[in-house]
Amino acid sequence: MSLRFGVAGCSIPLLGVGADSFFEVGSALLLLWRLCGGGGDRPDGELARERLATQGIGLLLGLLGIATAAGAALQLAAGRHPNTTYPALLLSLASLACMLALWRAKLHAARALDSRAVASDAVCSLACMKLSSVVPAGLIGADGWSTVRAFRESELSGACGCGE
């Protein structure tokens, strides 16, 4: 959904939040592969799967960093401030809340399972959480508190019929 709103509003930060979801899903799939595959009766097989999953998640985090830097460079090159949109703020705050809960659960699971792969997946959730926090900070910081007033005056009045 954030990709759709990002394209519709030409919002690079919101596109970034949506694209980040693909990295998060990729990390989760690697973790699922690690946890469901097992190593049979061979401990070295399980260790090899743990290493491969951890390396794959590390690669995804590296790609996420490159994508984030590219998005920031595009935003700077365009010389634009982030678009102030109600959907961007709501989606990023919802993502932030979900990622916080998920990150904590993954940290707990990583300790319980003594798994570097699960800990790496928790780092991926932390990265998503940090990226999600940038959007509301940027939206409010770029325009100051006038952003909040803009939400009340323009986007909320008549947008759903409840502000009339």
N, CA and C of each residue as an Amber inpcrd file, in Angstrom:
protein
   492
   0.8180000  -1.1790000   0.0000000   0.0000000   0.0000000   0.0000000
   0.8720000   1.2570000   0.0000000   1.9760000   1.2290000   0.7560000
   2.8260000   2.4190000   0.7850000   3.4800000   2.6640000  -0.5690000
   3.7270000   1.5970000  -1.3260000   4.2570000   1.7930000  -2.6810000
   3.2450000   2.5280000  -3.5440000   1.9800000   2.1520000  -3.4180000
   0.9380000   2.8040000  -4.2060000   0.8190000   4.2840000  -3.8430000
   0.7960000   4.5810000  -2.5390000   0.7170000   5.9740000  -2.1120000
   1.9860000   6.7360000  -2.4960000   3.1390000   6.0640000  -2.4410000
   4.4030000   6.6990000  -2.8130000   4.4420000   7.0780000  -4.2740000
   3.9520000   6.1900000  -5.1420000   3.9140000   6.4810000  -6.5770000
   2.8980000   7.5820000  -6.8570000   1.7170000   7.4690000  -6.2440000
   0.6610000   8.4560000  -6.4900000   1.0860000   9.8520000  -6.0300000
   1.7970000   9.9270000  -4.9100000   2.1990000  11.2260000  -4.3800000
   3.6200000  11.6090000  -4.7130000   4.2920000  10.8250000  -5.5450000
   5.7000000  11.0690000  -5.8840000   6.5420000  11.2570000  -4.6300000
   6.3260000  10.3970000  -3.6520000   7.0220000  10.5000000  -2.3750000
   8.1160000   9.4420000  -2.2920000   9.3610000   9.8720000  -2.4270000
  10.4900000   8.9470000  -2.3440000  10.5800000   8.3130000  -0.9530000
  10.3820000   9.0730000   0.1410000  10.4300000   8.4250000   1.4540000
   9.3750000   7.3330000   1.6180000   8.1780000   7.5740000   1.1230000
   7.1260000   6.5740000   1.2450000   7.4070000   5.3770000   0.3500000
   7.9920000   5.6150000  -0.8070000   8.4250000   4.5010000  -1.6590000
   9.4790000   3.6640000  -0.9290000  10.3400000   4.3380000  -0.1910000
  11.3720000   3.6330000   0.5660000  10.7920000   2.7310000   1.6380000
   9.7670000   3.2090000   2.3390000   9.1070000   2.3860000   3.3540000
   8.4870000   1.1530000   2.6940000   7.8800000   1.3400000   1.5360000
   7.2790000   0.2040000   0.8270000   8.3180000  -0.7660000   0.3110000
   9.4040000  -0.2390000  -0.2370000  10.4600000  -1.1030000  -0.7570000
  11.1410000  -1.8610000   0.3720000  11.2370000  -1.2400000   1.5330000
  11.8390000  -1.8860000   2.6930000  11.0910000  -3.1670000   3.0500000
   9.8080000  -3.1920000   2.7860000   9.0040000  -4.3810000   3.0800000
   9.4910000  -5.5940000   2.2990000   9.9750000  -5.3780000   1.0830000
  10.4830000  -6.4940000   0.2930000  11.7350000  -7.0970000   0.9420000
  12.5920000  -6.2530000   1.4970000  13.7730000  -6.7550000   2.1860000
  13.3780000  -7.5080000   3.4490000  12.3850000  -6.9930000   4.1590000
  11.8890000  -7.6370000   5.3780000  11.3050000  -9.0140000   5.0580000
  10.5390000  -9.1060000   3.9830000   9.9560000 -10.3860000   3.5810000
  11.0530000 -11.3540000   3.1380000  12.0350000 -10.8610000   2.4020000
  13.1550000 -11.7070000   1.9880000  13.9010000 -12.2710000   3.1820000
  14.1210000 -11.4450000   4.1870000  14.7780000 -11.8870000   5.4070000
  13.9350000 -12.9490000   6.1160000  12.6410000 -12.7180000   6.1850000
  11.7450000 -13.6910000   6.8310000  11.7310000 -15.0230000   6.0840000
  11.7810000 -14.9700000   4.7540000  11.8080000 -16.2070000   3.9760000
  13.1020000 -16.9870000   4.2100000  14.2200000 -16.2810000   4.2970000
  15.4800000 -16.9490000   4.6060000  15.4320000 -17.5820000   5.9970000
  14.8450000 -16.8730000   6.9300000  14.7280000 -17.4020000   8.2770000
  13.8030000 -18.6210000   8.3040000  12.7170000 -18.5510000   7.5730000
  11.8040000 -19.6930000   7.4770000  12.5230000 -20.9090000   6.8970000
  13.3090000 -20.6810000   5.8400000  14.1010000 -21.7560000   5.2420000
  15.0440000 -22.3620000   6.2780000  15.6730000 -21.4970000   7.0570000
  16.6150000 -21.9670000   8.0800000  15.9180000 -22.7960000   9.1520000
  14.7830000 -22.3080000   9.6340000  14.1210000 -22.9660000  10.7530000
  13.3460000 -24.2210000  10.3450000  12.8510000 -24.2580000   9.1380000
  12.0500000 -25.4050000   8.6920000  12.8730000 -26.5060000   8.0350000
  14.0280000 -26.1600000   7.5090000  14.8220000 -27.1300000   6.7620000
  15.5100000 -28.1520000   7.6260000  16.0080000 -27.7120000   8.7580000
  16.7340000 -28.6360000   9.6120000  17.9860000 -29.1580000   8.9410000
  18.8170000 -29.7770000   9.6630000  20.0450000 -30.3360000   9.1260000
  20.0630000 -31.8470000   9.1910000  18.8710000 -32.4310000   9.4080000
  18.8390000 -33.8730000   9.5620000  19.4600000 -34.2360000  10.8970000
  20.1580000 -35.3450000  10.9140000  20.8380000 -35.7710000  12.1350000
  22.2470000 -35.2080000  12.2270000  22.6440000 -34.4510000  11.2180000
  24.0040000 -33.9150000  11.1650000  24.0260000 -32.4940000  11.7320000
  24.7310000 -32.2850000  12.8300000  24.8140000 -30.9270000  13.3800000
  25.5060000 -29.9510000  12.4380000  26.4350000 -30.4510000  11.6130000
  27.1200000 -29.5530000  10.6900000  26.1720000 -29.0650000   9.5880000
  25.1460000 -29.8490000   9.2410000  24.1500000 -29.4140000   8.2600000
  23.2990000 -28.2750000   8.7890000  22.9420000 -28.3710000  10.0570000
  22.1560000 -27.2990000  10.6810000  22.9910000 -26.0240000  10.8130000
  24.2500000 -26.1980000  11.1560000  25.1520000 -25.0510000  11.2690000
  25.3600000 -24.3830000   9.9120000  25.4580000 -25.1980000   8.8610000
  25.6260000 -24.6380000   7.5170000  24.3970000 -23.8330000   7.1090000
  23.2130000 -24.3400000   7.4260000  21.9840000 -23.5910000   7.1170000
  21.9310000 -22.2860000   7.9110000  22.3500000 -22.3380000   9.1610000
  22.3930000 -21.1390000  10.0070000  23.3160000 -20.0900000   9.3920000
  24.4880000 -20.5310000   8.9530000  25.4500000 -19.6000000   8.3400000
  24.9220000 -19.0170000   7.0400000  24.3610000 -19.8660000   6.1930000
  23.8270000 -19.3770000   4.9120000  22.6910000 -18.3830000   5.1190000
  21.7950000 -18.6780000   6.0460000  20.6850000 -17.7560000   6.3250000
  21.2130000 -16.4380000   6.8660000  22.1730000 -16.5060000   7.7710000
  22.7530000 -15.2880000   8.3440000  23.4470000 -14.4500000   7.2640000
  24.1970000 -15.1070000   6.3880000  24.8750000 -14.3930000   5.3000000
  23.8630000 -13.7970000   4.3230000  22.8070000 -14.5450000   4.0200000
  21.7720000 -14.0320000   3.1080000  21.0720000 -12.8090000   3.6760000
  20.7740000 -12.8410000   4.9720000  20.1350000 -11.6980000   5.6240000
  21.1000000 -10.5120000   5.6430000  22.3770000 -10.7900000   5.8670000
  23.3830000  -9.7220000   5.8160000  23.4480000  -9.0790000   4.4390000
  23.3620000  -9.9050000   3.3980000  23.3500000  -9.3880000   2.0330000
  22.1220000  -8.5060000   1.7950000  20.9670000  -8.9530000   2.2710000
  19.7470000  -8.1530000   2.1290000  19.8800000  -6.8140000   2.8500000
  20.4950000  -6.8350000   4.0430000  20.6970000  -5.5760000   4.7730000
  21.6290000  -4.6430000   4.0200000  22.6550000  -5.2090000   3.3820000
  23.5500000  -4.3970000   2.5640000  22.8180000  -3.7750000   1.3890000
  21.9730000  -4.5640000   0.7300000  21.1810000  -4.0460000  -0.3910000
  20.1970000  -2.9730000   0.0810000  19.6290000  -3.1710000   1.2720000
  18.7280000  -2.1590000   1.8340000  19.4760000  -0.8510000   2.0640000
  20.7110000  -0.9410000   2.5530000  21.5260000   0.2580000   2.7520000
  21.8020000   0.9750000   1.4420000  22.1110000   0.2110000   0.4040000
  22.3620000   0.8100000  -0.9140000  21.0940000   1.4690000  -1.4440000
  19.9580000   0.7850000  -1.3060000  18.6920000   1.3480000  -1.7810000
  18.3280000   2.6160000  -1.0130000  18.5870000   2.6140000   0.2890000
  18.2940000   3.7980000   1.1080000  19.1810000   4.9700000   0.6950000
  20.4500000   4.6970000   0.4850000  21.3690000   5.7580000   0.0520000
  20.9760000   6.2940000  -1.3200000  20.5640000   5.4030000  -2.2220000
  20.1370000   5.8340000  -3.5610000  18.8910000   6.7050000  -3.4700000
  17.9300000   6.3080000  -2.6310000  16.7230000   7.1180000  -2.4520000
  17.0340000   8.4880000  -1.8800000  17.9510000   8.5300000  -0.9100000
  18.3440000   9.8150000  -0.3240000  19.0500000  10.6880000  -1.3540000
  19.9120000  10.0690000  -2.1600000  20.6170000  10.8240000  -3.2020000
  19.6390000  11.3830000  -4.2260000  18.6450000  10.5960000  -4.6010000
  17.6220000  11.0800000  -5.5460000  16.8480000  12.2560000  -4.9610000
  16.5040000  12.1470000  -3.7000000  15.7540000  13.2230000  -3.0340000
  16.5970000  14.4950000  -2.9770000  17.8820000  14.3510000  -2.6450000
  18.7700000  15.5210000  -2.5890000  18.9960000  16.1100000  -3.9780000
  19.1970000  15.2430000  -4.9670000  19.4300000  15.7200000  -6.3350000
  18.2150000  16.4680000  -6.8770000  17.0320000  16.0100000  -6.5020000
  15.8060000  16.6720000  -6.9580000  15.5960000  17.9990000  -6.2320000
  16.2530000  18.1650000  -5.0790000  16.1140000  19.4060000  -4.3160000
  14.7230000  19.6000000  -3.7500000  14.0410000  18.4950000  -3.4980000
  12.6690000  18.5730000  -2.9890000  12.6190000  18.1800000  -1.5260000
  11.6590000  18.7620000  -0.8360000  11.3470000  18.3270000   0.5170000
  10.3840000  17.1600000   0.4080000  10.3400000  16.3240000   1.4330000
   9.3700000  15.2240000   1.3970000   7.9450000  15.7620000   1.2830000
   7.1380000  15.0590000   0.5110000   5.7380000  15.4450000   0.3830000
   5.0220000  15.2030000   1.7100000   4.2010000  16.1560000   2.0910000
   3.4400000  16.0470000   3.3140000   2.0970000  15.4250000   2.9850000
   1.9500000  14.1530000   3.3090000   0.6960000  13.4750000   3.0260000
   0.2270000  12.7180000   4.2510000  -1.0470000  12.7010000   4.4250000
  -1.6630000  11.9860000   5.5340000  -1.4060000  10.4780000   5.4220000
  -1.5710000   9.8640000   4.2370000  -1.2920000   8.4220000   4.1350000
   0.1580000   8.0750000   4.4760000   1.1050000   8.9270000   4.0970000
   2.5110000   8.6620000   4.4050000   2.7360000   8.6270000   5.9060000
   2.1550000   9.5770000   6.6020000   2.3160000   9.6310000   8.0480000
   1.6590000   8.4270000   8.7140000   0.4460000   8.1050000   8.3310000
  -0.2530000   6.9810000   8.9470000   0.4360000   5.6500000   8.6740000
   0.8420000   5.4250000   7.4350000   1.5020000   4.1590000   7.1010000
   2.8370000   4.0110000   7.8080000   3.5910000   5.0810000   7.8760000
   4.8930000   4.9760000   8.5370000   4.7290000   4.7770000  10.0460000
   3.7530000   5.4170000  10.6580000   3.5150000   5.2120000  12.0920000
   3.0090000   3.7990000  12.3810000   2.1350000   3.2820000  11.5230000
   1.6520000   1.9020000  11.6860000   2.8050000   0.9140000  11.5180000
   3.6350000   1.1490000  10.5200000   4.8000000   0.2930000  10.2980000
   5.7450000   0.3570000  11.4860000   5.9410000   1.5300000  12.0150000
   6.8240000   1.7090000  13.1650000   6.3230000   0.9050000  14.3660000
   5.0380000   0.9710000  14.6350000   4.4670000   0.2400000  15.7680000
   4.6010000  -1.2730000  15.5760000   4.3000000  -1.7460000  14.3810000
   4.3980000  -3.1840000  14.1000000   5.8410000  -3.6630000  14.1720000
   6.7560000  -2.8870000  13.6130000   8.1600000  -3.2940000  13.6060000
   8.7500000  -3.3060000  15.0100000   8.2960000  -2.4100000  15.8770000
   8.7830000  -2.4030000  17.2540000   8.4020000  -3.7050000  17.9500000
   7.1450000  -4.1050000  17.8270000   6.6850000  -5.3540000  18.4380000
   7.4080000  -6.5570000  17.8330000   7.5500000  -6.5580000  16.5260000
   8.2170000  -7.6600000  15.8410000   9.6920000  -7.7420000  16.2260000
  10.3490000  -6.6130000  16.3050000  11.7620000  -6.5730000  16.6620000
  11.9870000  -7.1650000  18.0560000  11.1510000  -6.7620000  19.0010000
  11.2810000  -7.2830000  20.3650000  11.0590000  -8.7900000  20.4140000
  10.0460000  -9.2660000  19.6990000   9.7610000 -10.7080000  19.6750000
  10.9170000 -11.4820000  19.0440000  11.4920000 -10.9340000  17.9860000
  12.6120000 -11.6050000  17.3230000  13.8510000 -11.6430000  18.2160000
  14.1030000 -10.5760000  18.9600000  15.2350000 -10.5810000  19.8860000
  15.0600000 -11.6590000  20.9520000  13.8490000 -11.7590000  21.4650000
  13.5490000 -12.7890000  22.4660000  13.7370000 -14.1860000  21.8750000
  13.2400000 -14.4050000  20.6590000  13.3820000 -15.7060000  19.9930000
  14.8470000 -16.0140000  19.6920000  15.6080000 -15.0020000  19.2980000
  17.0260000 -15.2130000  18.9960000  17.7820000 -15.6970000  20.2280000
  17.4720000 -15.0910000  21.3790000  18.1190000 -15.5260000  22.6160000
  17.6790000 -16.9340000  23.0050000  16.3830000 -17.1930000  22.8930000
  15.8560000 -18.5070000  23.2780000  16.4010000 -19.6280000  22.3920000
  16.5450000 -19.3440000  21.0990000  17.0300000 -20.3580000  20.1520000
  18.5440000 -20.3300000  19.9860000  19.1830000 -19.3220000  20.5520000
  20.6250000 -19.1150000  20.3650000  20.9630000 -19.1470000  18.8740000
  20.2420000 -18.3070000  18.1140000  20.3660000 -18.3140000  16.6580000
  20.8260000 -16.9590000  16.1390000  21.9590000 -16.9710000  15.4350000
  22.4350000 -15.7430000  14.7970000  21.5300000 -15.3580000  13.6390000
  20.9360000 -16.3420000  12.9710000  20.0340000 -16.0340000  11.8560000
  18.8080000 -15.2700000  12.3570000  18.2460000 -15.6910000  13.4660000
  17.0850000 -14.9880000  14.0290000  17.5080000 -13.6020000  14.5110000
  18.6990000 -13.5030000  15.1110000  19.2040000 -12.1940000  15.5430000
  19.4130000 -11.2720000  14.3410000  19.8970000 -11.8240000  13.2300000
  20.0810000 -11.0250000  12.0100000  18.7420000 -10.5530000  11.4670000
  17.7360000 -11.4150000  11.5450000  16.4050000 -11.0210000  11.1020000
  15.8490000  -9.9150000  12.0000000  16.1900000  -9.9530000  13.2810000
  15.7860000  -8.8770000  14.1950000  16.4390000  -7.5620000  13.7840000
  17.6770000  -7.6190000  13.3380000  18.3710000  -6.4160000  12.8600000
  17.6500000  -5.8550000  11.6390000  17.1500000  -6.7350000  10.7860000
  16.3970000  -6.2870000   9.6170000  15.1260000  -5.5460000  10.0540000
  14.4540000  -6.0660000  11.0650000  13.2670000  -5.3810000  11.5950000
  13.6350000  -4.0400000  12.2150000  14.7910000  -3.9890000  12.8760000
  15.2550000  -2.7260000  13.4560000  15.5300000  -1.7000000  12.3620000
  16.1260000  -2.1410000  11.2670000  16.3760000  -1.2290000  10.1400000
  15.0660000  -0.7070000   9.5750000  14.0900000  -1.5850000   9.4410000
  12.7720000  -1.1680000   8.9520000  12.1470000  -0.1620000   9.9200000
  12.3080000  -0.4170000  11.2010000  11.7650000   0.4830000  12.2160000
  12.4230000   1.8640000  12.1180000  13.7150000   1.8820000  11.9460000
  14.4210000   3.1660000  11.8280000  14.0070000   3.9130000  10.5640000
  13.8620000   3.1880000   9.4660000  13.4270000   3.8380000   8.2300000
  12.0040000   4.3720000   8.3600000  11.1520000   3.6190000   9.0410000
   9.7790000   4.0810000   9.2410000   9.7150000   5.3200000  10.1210000
  10.6780000   5.4730000  11.0330000  10.6720000   6.6560000  11.8980000
  11.1580000   7.9050000  11.1720000  11.9000000   7.7130000  10.0820000
  12.4100000   8.8610000   9.3310000  11.2810000   9.5990000   8.6170000
  10.2950000   8.8620000   8.1330000   9.2150000   9.4950000   7.3610000
   8.4340000  10.5050000   8.1970000   7.8890000  10.1340000   9.3760000
   7.1580000  11.1660000  10.1360000   8.0720000  12.2910000  10.6100000
   9.3040000  11.9580000  10.9740000  10.2270000  13.0130000  11.4100000
  10.5000000  13.9790000  10.2640000  10.6850000  13.4430000   9.0630000
  10.9330000  14.2940000   7.8990000   9.7220000  15.1060000   7.5060000
   8.5540000  14.4810000   7.5890000   7.3330000  15.2020000   7.2250000
   7.0780000  16.3650000   8.1660000   7.2580000  16.1270000   9.4400000
   7.0140000  17.1900000  10.4120000   8.1750000  18.1840000  10.4080000
   9.3980000  17.6790000  10.2990000  10.5670000  18.5520000  10.3290000
  10.6970000  19.4420000   9.1180000  10.2690000  18.9590000   7.9610000
  10.4250000  19.7440000   6.7350000   9.5510000  20.9880000   6.7400000
   8.3770000  20.8610000   7.2530000   7.4420000  21.9790000   7.2350000
   7.0990000  22.4870000   8.6290000   7.7160000  21.9390000   9.6440000
   7.4060000  22.3460000  10.9990000   6.0040000  21.9110000  11.3860000
   5.4630000  22.5840000  12.3510000   4.1390000  22.2070000  12.8350000
   3.0410000  22.5920000  11.8620000   3.3900000  23.3290000  10.8100000
   2.3700000  23.6530000   9.8110000   1.8680000  22.3810000   9.1380000
   2.6580000  21.3230000   9.1790000   2.2410000  20.0350000   8.6380000
   0.9830000  19.5480000   9.3430000   0.9910000  19.6280000  10.6820000
  -0.1660000  19.1660000  11.4500000  -1.3840000  19.9950000  11.0990000
  -1.2000000  21.2930000  10.9780000  -2.3050000  22.1720000  10.6210000
  -2.8080000  21.8550000   9.2120000  -1.8850000  21.5300000   8.3040000
  -2.2780000  21.1850000   6.9320000  -3.1290000  19.9280000   6.9130000
  -2.8070000  18.9840000   7.7660000  -3.6180000  17.7670000   7.8430000
  -5.0410000  18.1190000   8.2520000  -5.1540000  18.9580000   9.2860000
  -6.4870000  19.3080000   9.7780000  -7.2690000  20.1460000   8.7730000
  -6.6200000  21.1020000   8.1570000  -7.3340000  22.0560000   7.3120000
  -7.6240000  21.5480000   5.9130000  -6.6780000  20.8760000   5.2720000
  -6.8820000  20.5370000   3.8790000  -7.2240000  19.0820000   3.6440000
  -6.4090000  18.1910000   4.1400000  -6.6000000  16.7880000   3.7860000
  -7.7320000  16.1280000   4.5640000  -7.9440000  16.5330000   5.8020000
  -8.9790000  15.8810000   6.5710000 -10.3500000  16.4540000   6.3090000
 -10.4430000  17.6970000   5.9380000 -11.7650000  18.2900000   5.7140000
 -12.3210000  17.8280000   4.3780000 -13.3370000  17.0520000   4.4640000
 -14.0140000  16.5820000   3.2500000 -13.3990000  15.3750000   2.6080000
 -12.2200000  14.9270000   3.0640000 -11.5800000  13.7900000   2.4100000
 -12.3950000  12.5200000   2.5880000 -13.0130000  12.3670000   3.7450000
 -13.8090000  11.1640000   3.9810000 -15.2470000  11.5120000   4.3220000
 -15.5680000  12.7900000   4.2600000 -16.9170000  13.2150000   4.5730000
 -17.1270000  13.4990000   6.0450000 -16.1080000  13.2440000   6.8660000
 -16.2920000  13.4110000   8.3040000 -15.8930000  14.7970000   8.7870000
 -15.2000000  15.5640000   7.9840000 -14.7440000  16.8760000   8.4150000
 -15.6450000  17.9920000   7.9370000 -16.7650000  17.6670000   7.3550000
 -17.6370000  18.7180000   6.8040000 -18.6170000  19.2010000   7.8200000
